[in-house]
Amino acid sequence: MSRAWPMIVIALLALLAPGAAARAQSPPPGADPLAPYLFPPDLVMRHGPDIGLDDRQRAAIKDAVIKMQARFLDLQWDLQAESEKMARLLQASAIDEAAVLAQADKVMGLERDVKRAQLSLLVRIKNLLTDAQRGKLGELRRRDETGR
């Protein structure tokens, strides 16, 4: 029983994760230690005129986001299906621990893939910006967060 409890928590978190995947493109400030070094697409596009984003950069970011959205959708569906399998395994009165742990590996692997895809998108966006644009965007983000 003591080993099953963490798996129940993981299963519940996994069931909530598909919706989180779509929202995770722009983590709230302070929630992620990597956030200060990366720029979510909505922030870049919102401040595009302020940072001098050119048409080539805008098109490349738009293309990267569109491609990643398709990948996120695919991962979300896979994650939801595997999470449902996990939930069914956990509903049994006598739980097959090996089966649950194998299923947990699948779910956590998909969660890893989602996070990796998100990081890849954010790195790609940062690499499309110049040093001056990154600096200005950092200032604008701090101003947005503080309201000053």
N, C-alpha and C positions, 0 to 999 in steps of 0.2 A: 504494500500500500504506500509506503513512504517514497518508493521510486516512481509510482504512478502519478502522484500529486504534481510534481514538476511538469510532467507530460500534459496533464490536464491544463495547466496554466499556459504551456506553449501552444496547445491546441486552441485555446480560447484567443490567445494573441494572434495566432495564425488566421483564425476566422475573421478577425478584425483587420488584418493586414491588407487584404485586397483594396479596400477603400483608402487605406493610408498610402498605398503606392501612388495613386493619382495625386494625392495632396502633397506628397513628400518632395516635389520638385522645388518647393520654396519653404524650407524649415524655418520655424520661428527663430528670431534672434536669440542667441545664447543657448539654444537647444542642442546645437551640434558644434563640437570644438573645431570642425573644419570650415564651418560657415563663413567666418571672417575672411577666408582666403579664396572663396569661390563666389560666383555670382549667378543666381538663378535667372532663367530666361526672362521672366516677367519683369524683374528689376532692370535688366539690361535694356529691354525694349521700352519700358516706361521712361527711362532716362536717355534713350537713344539720341534725341536731339541735343541734350545737355552735354553728352560726352563726344559728340561728333561721330556717331556711328554712321558709316557709309553704306551705300546700297549693297556692296559685295558682302560686308559683314552681316548686315541685316538678313540677306538671303541665305547665307551660310548658317546662321543661327536658326532661322525658320526651318530650313531643311533638316538640321540636326534634331530639332524638337519634333518635327513631324515623324521622322524615322524612329525616334525614341518612343513616341506615343504608341506607335504600332507595336513596338517591342514590349512596352509596359502592359498593353492590353493583353497580349499573348501570355505574358508571365502572370498577370492577374488571373486570367482564366485557369491556367495550370495550377496556380497557388490555391485558388478556391476549390478546385476539384480534389487536390491532394489533401487539403484541410478537411474537406467533407469526409474523405476516406478515414482520416485520423479520428474525427468525431465518431464515426460508426464503430471503429475499433474500441474506442473508449466507452461506448455505451454498453458493451457486453458486461454481464455480471462478473465473469472471470476474464480478466484482460490478458491477452497474449502479449507479454512484455516485449519479446523479441520483435513481434510484428509492429507494435506501437513504436518501438525505437527505430526500426527500419523506416516506418512511415514518417517519423519525426525528422529523420535524416533527409528525406525527400522534401519535406516542407521547408526545413531550414536551408537546404540547398537552393530552393527557389527564392527564398527571402534574400539569400546572399546574391543571387543573380539580379534581383530587383535593385538592391543597394549598389551593386557594381555598375549596372546600367545607369543609375542616377549619377553616380560619381563620374562615369565616363562622359556623360552629357555636360556636366558642370566643368570638367577639365577642358573639354573641347571648346566650350564657350569662352572660358578664360583665355585659352590660347589664341582665340580669334581677335582678342582685344589688344591694343597697344599698351605700353606701360603707362602712358599719360591717361588713357581711358580707364584703366584699372584703378589708378590713383583717384581720379575724379569720381568714379563710381563708388569707391570706398567712402569718400567724403559724403556723397549724396545718400548712401545707405545710412551712415551715421546720423545725418540730418533727418532722414525719414524716421529713424528709430527714436530720436530725442525730440522731434518736433521743432527743432531750431534750425 
